[in-house]
């Protein structure tokens, strides 16, 4: 029963982020996620953090809690990237090990907005941490808990706010046509800034 319960929870987590995965398939012009996502440090960091935070939210835990690693594993293995899971898992563990070593050596440094500013860590670790941070900002925006200082100062969030304002009438009309309630599109446009160009590159190479 415990295994079934974890599997059920993993599916629930997957369902909560499926719309974002659908957007990625659209940007990749494919019915599948690009396989290269699961060897790319940024994408690994982004989706590992996304799933970890989604696990906390769907199971009504505080953001400060420790996510259930088995649920995260099952979410990737059974739903997100079953064909590429071994590559994803191996690369994730390698990146986490490098991050831990950099942390222990005192190499990791962050600014007041939480941006990683270390100059003496490997590029793949930097990209992994960038993916982590971007995923956190999307989830915290959706949850209404992203710090106001970040919303007011982060240049990519400011760019997404501008696009959101410009497209507001169009998005509201599209929602009405579909019989849906209009929602804040800022997280969507921010994720598009973070991911679309990267996905296109991963799909074309």
Secondary structure, 3 states (H helix, E strand, C coil): CHHHHHHHHHHHHHHHHHHHHHHHHHHHCCCCCCHHHHHCHHHHHHHHHHHHHHHHHHCCCCCCCCCCHHHHHHHHHHHHCHHHHHHHHHHHHHHHHHHHHHHHCCCCCECCCCCECCCCCCHHHHHHHHHHHHHHHHHHHHHCCCCHHHHHHCHHHHHHHHHHHHCHHHHHHHHHHCCCCCCCCHHHHHHHHHHHHHHHHHHHC
